[in-house]
Amino acid sequence: MLTELKIKHAKAGYWLDGDGLYLQVSESGAKSWIYRFQLNGKRREMGMGSLADVSAKDARRRAAEARALVHNKIDPLEHRKQQAQAAAQRAAQIAAGAITFKKVSLEYIEANRAGWKNVKHISQWENSLATYAYPVMGDTPVGEIDTAMVLEVVNPIWLTKTETAKRVRSRIELVLSYAKVKGYRVGENPAIWRGHLENVLPKPGKIAPHKHHPALPYGQMREFMGKLRQHEGVSVLCLEFVILTACRSGEALKAKWSEIDEEKGVWIIPAERMKARREHRVPLSDAALAVLGAARKICQGEYIFPGVRTGKPMSDMSLSMLVRRIQSGITVHGFRSSFRDWAAEATHYPGEMAEMALAHVVGNKVEAAYRRGDMFEKRRQLMADWAAWCEPKKSGNVVPIKGKAAAYARAVERIDLPDDLPQDDRGGTYAKK
C-alpha cells in the first residue's frame, strides 16, 4: 500500500497500491487512479478518478467495490455505464414529471413486500395511500411534494380518524425517504413528525389516547370457559387453545401438527410466524394437550385448526365471531391481557416469566444479549396453573381422576359424552363413588 509520502513524490509510471489498484503518473506529473482486472480471459483497466478529486482512501474503496463485481463475474466498466444511463434516465423522468408520488409508492411497496409479515399489512399500505394520499398527491412529481400537500392529506382525518392519519403520515414519510435515497428528490422530508409536523398538528395521544384490546377480567375466566364449552366446532377448540397457551390468535390459527411434540408437551412456533421474528417454545399443559387430542378426532390435514377450505387454516374472524356470541365487549387478543393480569395479581411468578410466556422481549438490548434461556421448565408450571385457574368448577359427590389421563378423558368427553358430565378443577372427568 502506498504511503502519502510515496504518492506525493511518485515519478512517471504505474505504482502498485495493492489488489489491482495503481497510481498512474503521467510525464506531465498528473496523477490518477487505475484499477486493473481480468474477466473472461481479458485484461482491462478502469479509471477511478484523478488524485486531485479522489483520495487514496476513496480509491481503495472504489477498487474494492469493483473487485467484488469481478468476483461475481460482473464487468465493473459495464456496470458503471449502466448506472450512469439509469441515472440519466431518472433525471430525464424527474424533469418531465414522470416520477410521481404514486409511482414511487408502488415501487417502495414492491421493494419491501418480501420483508413484510403478511398480505394484510401490504393491503393496508396500498389501500390507505390509495384512499387518502393519491387523490391529493398521487400524480404530483415526487420531488415537488411539500409540507402543504402532506397537511392537505392528513388534516381532514387527523381529529376524526387519528390512528389512520398517523399511519398515512408515517407511510408518506417512508416513501419520501425512499425517493431521496433513490435520487428522485432532494431536501428535507416534509412528512417527518419530530421537529416539523408536530409543530402544526395536535399530538395524537391528546386527541385519541391509545385504546387497549378489551379484555375479560381474569376472575371471570372460569365462567367464560364454561360457556365456551357449551359450543362445538373447530373454532371452539382453537379459542380454548389460544386461551390456555396465551398465544396470539394468528399463531394458533396457522399452527401445524409438525410444530407439536405431544410426548414432551411442547409447541415450537417458528420464527417467521412470530411478531418478534424469534422462535418461541410454548409448554403445553394437560388441558392444552386435551384440546389437541380433541382436535385430532375431528380435524384432518397439516393444520391443527383447519378452515372450511381444504388445506387452509381457519380465519381470525371465526374466533372473533365466536367470542362475540359468548360475551360482547371483549376481544380474542384481550385474553393475553387476562393472563398477564392473573400472573401479576393472583400469583407470585416473576413478571419476566409472564412476559416470556407472552413472547414479549424482556429487558433492554444489553440484557437480552446476555440472556440465553427462556425459563421453559419454570413456565411449564406457570401454564399448568393458568389452565387450572381457567377450568370451570363443577360440584358433585365425585372422585377426581388426575393428571394427563384426566385431560385426555375430558377431550373424549367433550366429543362423545353428554355435556353435563361432571369435571374436576384440572379438567379431569369424575368417577362417582
Backbone torsions as a table, in degrees:
resi	resn	phi	psi	omega
1	MET	NA	131.8	-178.6
2	LEU	-73.2	136.3	175.2
3	THR	-83.5	165.8	178.8
4	GLU	-60.7	-35.9	-179.2
5	LEU	-67.7	-43.3	179.2
6	LYS	-65.3	-38.7	178.3
7	ILE	-63.1	-41.0	-177.1
8	LYS	-66.5	-39.7	-174.5
9	HIS	-101.7	11.5	-178.1
10	ALA	-64.2	136.2	177.8
11	LYS	-92.2	177.0	-178.3
12	ALA	-56.0	138.1	-180.0
13	GLY	133.8	-168.8	178.6
14	TYR	-107.9	131.7	-179.3
15	TRP	-122.3	118.3	-176.7
16	LEU	-71.9	125.1	174.2
17	ASP	-94.7	-30.1	178.4
18	GLY	136.5	145.6	175.5
19	ASP	53.6	41.8	175.5
20	GLY	88.3	-4.1	179.6
21	LEU	-93.4	129.8	-179.0
22	TYR	-126.0	149.7	168.4
23	LEU	-97.8	119.4	-179.8
24	GLN	-99.2	126.5	179.1
25	VAL	-118.5	119.7	-179.9
26	SER	-80.4	171.6	179.2
27	GLU	-62.6	-29.5	179.8
28	SER	-79.5	-7.3	179.4
29	GLY	97.2	-2.4	178.1
30	ALA	-68.3	138.0	-175.5
31	LYS	-119.8	136.6	178.9
32	SER	-148.2	165.8	-177.8
33	TRP	-102.4	138.3	179.5
34	ILE	-129.3	134.7	174.2
35	TYR	-111.6	121.2	179.1
36	ARG	-102.8	135.2	179.8
37	PHE	-147.7	166.2	178.1
38	GLN	-126.9	129.2	-179.5
39	LEU	-142.3	129.9	-179.2
40	ASN	55.7	38.1	176.5
41	GLY	79.3	3.3	-179.2
42	LYS	-113.3	137.0	176.6
43	ARG	-90.4	136.4	-178.0
44	ARG	-139.6	159.1	177.3
45	GLU	-121.9	142.6	-179.0
46	MET	-130.2	120.2	178.6
47	GLY	-71.1	136.5	-178.7
48	MET	-109.6	1.8	-179.4
49	GLY	109.4	161.0	-179.5
50	SER	-78.1	156.2	178.3
51	LEU	-60.7	-30.6	-179.5
52	ALA	-66.3	-29.2	-177.6
53	ASP	-103.0	-25.9	-174.8
54	VAL	-125.6	118.8	179.1
55	SER	-72.4	167.7	178.7
56	ALA	-60.7	-39.2	-179.8
57	LYS	-62.5	-45.7	179.7
58	ASP	-67.6	-36.7	179.0
59	ALA	-63.3	-40.7	179.2
60	ARG	-66.4	-37.5	177.9
61	ARG	-65.5	-44.1	179.3
62	ARG	-63.9	-38.6	178.9
63	ALA	-65.7	-38.1	178.9
64	ALA	-64.6	-39.5	177.8
65	GLU	-65.0	-42.4	178.4
66	ALA	-65.6	-39.4	-180.0
67	ARG	-63.0	-37.7	178.7
68	ALA	-65.1	-37.7	177.5
69	LEU	-65.2	-44.2	179.1
70	VAL	-60.6	-39.8	178.8
71	HIS	-58.7	-33.2	179.8
72	ASN	-94.5	18.1	176.6
73	LYS	64.7	31.3	177.7
74	ILE	-111.1	129.0	179.0
75	ASP	-73.7	114.8	-177.9
76	PRO	-63.6	-28.5	177.7
77	LEU	-68.3	-43.6	177.4
78	GLU	-66.9	-37.7	179.8
79	HIS	-62.7	-44.4	179.8
80	ARG	-64.9	-38.3	178.9
81	LYS	-63.8	-42.7	179.5
82	GLN	-65.5	-38.7	178.2
83	GLN	-64.1	-41.2	179.6
84	ALA	-64.1	-40.4	178.8
85	GLN	-65.6	-41.0	179.5
86	ALA	-65.4	-40.1	179.1
87	ALA	-64.6	-41.0	178.4
88	ALA	-64.8	-38.2	178.8
89	GLN	-66.3	-42.0	177.7
90	ARG	-61.6	-43.4	179.9
91	ALA	-60.9	-40.7	179.4
92	ALA	-66.8	-39.8	179.4
93	GLN	-66.1	-41.1	179.0
94	ILE	-63.7	-44.0	179.9
95	ALA	-62.5	-33.9	-179.0
96	ALA	-88.0	-2.0	179.7
97	GLY	76.6	20.2	-176.6
98	ALA	-80.0	-25.1	-179.8
99	ILE	-87.0	88.2	-178.1
100	THR	-88.0	165.7	177.9
101	PHE	-59.8	-41.5	-179.7
102	LYS	-63.3	-42.3	-179.5
103	LYS	-61.7	-44.6	-179.8
104	VAL	-67.9	-37.5	178.9
105	SER	-60.8	-46.2	179.6
106	LEU	-64.7	-36.6	177.8
107	GLU	-66.1	-41.2	179.4
108	TYR	-64.2	-45.1	-179.9
109	ILE	-61.0	-43.3	179.9
110	GLU	-65.0	-39.2	-178.9
111	ALA	-66.4	-29.5	-176.0
112	ASN	-104.1	-0.8	-175.0
113	ARG	-54.2	-44.6	-175.7
114	ALA	-66.5	-27.6	-177.5
115	GLY	-88.4	-10.9	-179.9
116	TRP	-83.6	153.1	-166.2
117	LYS	-74.1	-38.8	-176.2
118	ASN	-152.3	170.2	-178.3
119	VAL	-63.6	-34.1	-179.1
120	LYS	-60.6	-41.8	-179.2
121	HIS	-63.7	-41.6	179.2
122	ILE	-63.8	-44.4	-179.2
123	SER	-65.5	-33.3	177.0
124	GLN	-63.9	-41.4	175.8
125	TRP	-59.6	-53.4	-176.2
126	GLU	-60.9	-45.9	-175.1
127	ASN	-70.9	-40.4	-177.8
128	SER	-66.7	-41.4	178.7
129	LEU	-69.5	-38.6	179.4
130	ALA	-65.9	-35.2	-176.9
131	THR	-78.0	-43.2	-170.7
132	TYR	-109.7	-38.2	-173.1
133	ALA	-89.3	-47.0	-174.0
134	TYR	-60.5	-39.0	179.1
135	PRO	-59.6	-26.0	-178.2
136	VAL	-95.3	-46.3	-171.5
137	MET	-127.9	5.0	-175.1
138	GLY	-55.9	-41.6	-177.1
139	ASP	-96.4	6.7	179.6
140	THR	-83.9	134.7	174.2
141	PRO	-53.1	131.7	-172.2
142	VAL	-60.2	-26.9	178.9
143	GLY	-72.8	-11.0	-178.1
144	GLU	-103.5	-0.1	178.9
145	ILE	-65.8	128.5	180.0
146	ASP	-128.9	-179.5	-177.4
147	THR	-60.3	-40.5	-178.9
148	ALA	-58.2	-40.1	179.6
149	MET	-67.9	-43.0	179.3
150	VAL	-60.0	-44.1	179.3
151	LEU	-65.4	-33.9	178.0
152	GLU	-63.8	-29.3	178.1
153	VAL	-77.1	-50.0	-169.9
154	VAL	-89.3	-26.1	-176.6
155	ASN	-56.2	-45.6	-177.1
156	PRO	-62.0	-23.5	-176.8
157	ILE	-115.6	2.2	-174.9
158	TRP	-63.8	-35.7	-177.9
159	LEU	-92.6	-26.6	-175.0
160	THR	-99.0	-33.0	178.6
161	LYS	-130.3	62.8	-169.8
162	THR	-58.8	-45.6	-178.0
163	GLU	-63.2	-41.9	177.4
164	THR	-63.8	-43.9	-179.7
165	ALA	-61.0	-39.7	177.9
166	LYS	-60.1	-44.7	-177.6
167	ARG	-69.3	-39.5	178.5
168	VAL	-63.5	-45.3	178.2
169	ARG	-59.1	-45.6	-179.7
170	SER	-61.5	-39.3	-179.0
171	ARG	-70.4	-37.0	175.6
172	ILE	-63.3	-42.4	178.9
173	GLU	-59.4	-44.6	-179.2
174	LEU	-65.3	-40.8	178.9
175	VAL	-63.5	-43.1	-179.2
176	LEU	-69.2	-34.7	175.2
177	SER	-64.6	-42.0	177.0
178	TYR	-60.9	-42.6	-179.6
179	ALA	-62.3	-36.9	179.5
180	LYS	-67.5	-43.4	179.2
181	VAL	-62.7	-37.3	-179.0
182	LYS	-78.8	-5.9	178.9
183	GLY	86.3	15.6	-179.2
184	TYR	-84.5	-18.4	179.8
185	ARG	-153.1	164.2	178.4
186	VAL	-130.8	168.6	176.6
187	GLY	91.8	-176.6	-177.3
188	GLU	-71.8	157.7	179.4
189	ASN	-84.9	115.4	-176.5
190	PRO	-73.8	-7.3	-178.7
191	ALA	-101.1	1.2	-177.7
192	ILE	-67.6	143.8	-176.1
193	TRP	-87.2	-59.0	-173.5
194	ARG	-65.2	127.2	178.2
195	GLY	76.0	4.0	-177.8
196	HIS	-137.6	-89.1	-176.6
197	LEU	-65.8	-22.8	178.3
198	GLU	-63.5	-17.6	-179.8
199	ASN	-83.3	-13.3	-177.6
200	VAL	-123.2	-11.1	179.1
201	LEU	-117.5	140.9	177.1
202	PRO	-63.0	146.5	-179.2
203	LYS	-63.7	132.5	-176.3
204	PRO	-54.7	-38.7	-178.0
205	GLY	-62.7	-25.8	-179.8
206	LYS	-85.3	-18.5	179.4
207	ILE	-89.3	-53.7	-177.2
208	ALA	-136.8	89.2	179.5
209	PRO	-54.3	146.2	-177.9
210	HIS	-60.1	129.6	179.6
211	LYS	-102.5	129.0	177.3
212	HIS	-81.7	158.6	177.5
213	HIS	-61.8	126.7	178.3
214	PRO	-56.0	129.0	-174.6
215	ALA	-121.0	149.5	175.7
216	LEU	-77.7	129.5	175.5
217	PRO	-56.7	137.2	-173.2
218	TYR	-62.9	-23.0	178.3
219	GLY	-67.9	-15.4	-179.7
220	GLN	-101.4	8.1	-175.1
221	MET	-64.2	-40.3	-178.9
222	ARG	-63.3	-42.7	179.9
223	GLU	-63.6	-42.7	180.0
224	PHE	-64.8	-43.2	-178.6
225	MET	-63.2	-35.8	176.9
226	GLY	-63.1	-42.3	177.7
227	LYS	-66.0	-38.6	-179.1
228	LEU	-60.5	-41.7	-175.8
229	ARG	-75.3	-5.1	173.2
230	GLN	-79.5	-9.9	177.9
231	HIS	-101.5	166.1	-179.9
232	GLU	-130.0	162.0	175.1
233	GLY	120.3	170.3	-177.8
234	VAL	-64.8	-38.5	-178.8
235	SER	-63.7	-33.0	178.1
236	VAL	-65.2	-46.2	178.4
237	LEU	-62.5	-42.6	-178.5
238	CYS	-63.7	-44.5	-179.7
239	LEU	-63.5	-40.6	177.9
240	GLU	-64.1	-39.4	178.1
241	PHE	-63.5	-41.4	177.0
242	VAL	-58.8	-46.0	-178.5
243	ILE	-64.9	-47.2	-174.6
244	LEU	-69.2	-27.9	-179.3
245	THR	-99.0	-8.5	-178.4
246	ALA	57.1	30.3	-179.4
247	CYS	-90.0	172.3	172.8
248	ARG	-78.0	148.3	-175.4
249	SER	-59.1	-39.4	-179.5
250	GLY	-62.8	-30.7	179.7
251	GLU	-70.0	-36.9	179.2
252	ALA	-77.7	-40.0	-177.6
253	LEU	-60.2	-35.3	-178.4
254	LYS	-100.5	11.0	-179.8
255	ALA	-63.9	140.8	179.9
256	LYS	-118.7	154.1	180.0
257	TRP	-61.4	-28.4	-179.0
258	SER	-66.7	-16.0	-179.6
259	GLU	-88.7	-8.2	-173.5
260	ILE	-103.1	133.5	169.4
261	ASP	-117.3	94.5	-175.5
262	GLU	-68.7	-30.1	-179.8
263	GLU	-64.8	-42.9	-179.9
264	LYS	-90.9	-8.4	179.1
265	GLY	66.8	51.8	-178.4
266	VAL	-142.2	143.2	175.5
267	TRP	-119.3	118.6	-179.3
268	ILE	-105.0	110.7	-179.7
269	ILE	-90.9	121.3	-177.6
270	PRO	-64.5	154.5	-174.6
271	ALA	-58.2	-36.5	-174.6
272	GLU	-68.4	-14.1	178.0
273	ARG	-104.3	4.5	179.8
274	MET	-100.5	146.2	-179.7
275	LYS	-60.8	-39.9	-178.8
276	ALA	-86.2	2.3	179.2
277	ARG	58.6	37.5	174.9
278	ARG	-132.3	140.0	177.9
279	GLU	-57.6	140.0	-177.8
280	HIS	-129.2	128.9	177.4
281	ARG	-99.6	130.2	-179.7
282	VAL	-115.9	118.4	175.1
283	PRO	-73.4	131.1	-176.4
284	LEU	-97.6	120.6	176.3
285	SER	-71.5	168.9	177.2
286	ASP	-59.5	-37.1	-179.9
287	ALA	-66.4	-39.6	178.4
288	ALA	-66.8	-39.6	176.6
289	LEU	-64.0	-33.4	177.7
290	ALA	-64.1	-39.3	177.2
291	VAL	-61.5	-42.8	178.3
292	LEU	-63.8	-37.7	177.5
293	GLY	-62.4	-39.7	178.2
294	ALA	-68.4	-39.1	-179.5
295	ALA	-63.9	-37.2	-179.3
296	ARG	-62.1	-28.9	-176.6
297	LYS	-76.3	-24.6	-174.1
298	ILE	-121.9	-7.3	-176.6
299	CYS	-116.5	145.1	177.6
300	GLN	-128.9	158.5	178.6
301	GLY	101.4	-176.7	-175.5
302	GLU	-75.9	-27.6	-179.5
303	TYR	-83.7	137.9	179.4
304	ILE	-67.7	-39.7	-179.1
305	PHE	-121.6	79.0	-174.7
306	PRO	-72.7	157.3	176.3
307	GLY	-90.0	-172.6	-178.4
308	VAL	-72.3	-25.1	177.8
309	ARG	-86.4	131.2	-177.0
310	THR	-58.3	131.0	176.8
311	GLY	79.1	8.9	-179.1
312	LYS	-120.2	146.7	177.0
313	PRO	-74.3	165.8	178.0
314	MET	-71.3	152.7	-178.7
315	SER	-83.3	154.2	179.7
316	ASP	-64.6	-29.5	-179.6
317	MET	-62.1	-29.3	179.4
318	SER	-60.5	-41.7	179.3
319	LEU	-70.8	-41.5	-179.2
320	SER	-61.6	-42.8	-179.8
321	MET	-67.3	-36.5	178.7
322	LEU	-64.4	-46.1	178.7
323	VAL	-60.8	-41.6	-179.1
324	ARG	-62.9	-36.4	179.3
325	ARG	-69.1	-35.0	-177.1
326	ILE	-80.4	-44.9	-177.7
327	GLN	-156.8	122.1	-179.7
328	SER	-78.8	159.6	174.4
329	GLY	87.0	4.4	176.6
330	ILE	-129.2	166.4	-178.9
331	THR	-126.2	163.1	177.7
332	VAL	-63.2	-45.1	-178.7
333	HIS	-62.7	-27.3	-178.0
334	GLY	-63.5	-20.0	179.2
335	PHE	-65.2	-24.8	174.9
336	ARG	-66.8	-36.6	176.4
337	SER	-69.1	-37.0	177.0
338	SER	-59.4	-45.2	178.3
339	PHE	-61.6	-44.7	-177.4
340	ARG	-65.5	-40.4	178.4
341	ASP	-65.5	-40.8	177.8
342	TRP	-60.9	-46.1	-179.1
343	ALA	-61.1	-37.7	-176.5
344	ALA	-78.3	-36.8	-170.6
345	GLU	-103.3	-21.7	-175.1
346	ALA	-116.9	1.4	-179.7
347	THR	-136.1	172.8	176.5
348	HIS	-108.6	14.8	178.4
349	TYR	-68.4	141.2	179.1
350	PRO	-64.1	148.0	-177.8
351	GLY	-58.5	-36.7	-177.4
352	GLU	-66.0	-28.7	178.2
353	MET	-69.1	-42.7	177.4
354	ALA	-63.8	-38.3	178.3
355	GLU	-64.6	-38.8	177.3
356	MET	-66.3	-36.5	177.8
357	ALA	-62.9	-31.4	178.7
358	LEU	-86.8	1.2	-179.0
359	ALA	63.1	33.0	174.2
360	HIS	-87.8	152.8	175.8
361	VAL	-73.9	125.4	-176.5
362	VAL	-99.3	124.6	176.2
363	GLY	78.0	-177.5	179.2
364	ASN	-83.8	-179.1	-175.6
365	LYS	-63.7	-35.7	179.8
366	VAL	-65.4	-46.9	179.4
367	GLU	-62.8	-41.9	-179.1
368	ALA	-63.1	-33.4	-179.0
369	ALA	-65.4	-30.6	-178.3
370	TYR	-93.9	-15.6	-178.9
371	ARG	-88.0	116.4	-178.2
372	ARG	-103.0	-34.2	-176.2
373	GLY	-82.4	167.7	177.5
374	ASP	-124.1	16.3	176.5
375	MET	54.4	37.0	-170.3
376	PHE	-60.3	-51.2	-176.5
377	GLU	-65.5	-35.8	176.6
378	LYS	-68.8	-35.5	178.2
379	ARG	-68.0	-23.8	178.9
380	ARG	-60.9	-44.0	178.8
381	GLN	-69.2	-36.2	177.1
382	LEU	-58.0	-47.0	-178.0
383	MET	-71.2	-30.3	176.2
384	ALA	-66.9	-40.5	178.6
385	ASP	-67.5	-37.6	177.7
386	TRP	-64.0	-41.8	178.7
387	ALA	-63.0	-40.5	178.5
388	ALA	-64.4	-38.0	179.1
389	TRP	-64.4	-37.8	-176.4
390	CYS	-78.8	-16.2	-174.4
391	GLU	-70.1	124.9	178.6
392	PRO	-62.2	141.1	179.0
393	LYS	-91.2	137.2	177.1
394	LYS	-130.3	144.1	-177.3
395	SER	-95.5	166.3	177.6
396	GLY	146.2	157.0	179.4
397	ASN	-83.9	86.0	-168.5
398	VAL	-136.0	164.1	175.2
399	VAL	-118.9	124.5	-175.1
400	PRO	-76.2	143.8	167.3
401	ILE	-96.0	122.4	-170.1
402	LYS	-100.9	165.2	170.1
403	GLY	82.4	-162.4	-174.9
404	LYS	-64.4	-32.9	178.3
405	ALA	-60.9	-38.6	179.1
406	ALA	-64.4	-41.3	-178.3
407	ALA	-64.0	-43.2	178.7
408	TYR	-68.9	-31.6	176.6
409	ALA	-63.3	-38.3	178.0
410	ARG	-64.8	-37.1	179.3
411	ALA	-62.4	-41.8	179.4
412	VAL	-66.8	-41.8	-179.5
413	GLU	-58.4	-42.1	-175.1
414	ARG	-66.1	-23.3	-177.2
415	ILE	-98.8	-41.9	-169.4
416	ASP	-107.2	-17.7	-170.8
417	LEU	-112.4	167.5	179.7
418	PRO	-61.5	152.0	-177.1
419	ASP	-68.9	-23.9	-173.7
420	ASP	-90.7	10.1	177.3
421	LEU	-65.5	127.4	-176.0
422	PRO	-62.0	154.7	177.2
423	GLN	-135.8	156.7	177.3
424	ASP	-95.9	-178.3	-175.2
425	ASP	-65.5	-22.9	-176.9
426	ARG	-96.5	2.4	178.3
427	GLY	99.3	1.0	-178.4
428	GLY	-85.7	153.7	174.9
429	THR	-77.8	158.6	-179.4
430	TYR	-105.2	148.6	171.7
431	ALA	-107.8	123.5	-177.3
432	LYS	-67.8	141.7	178.6
433	LYS	-69.6	NA	NA
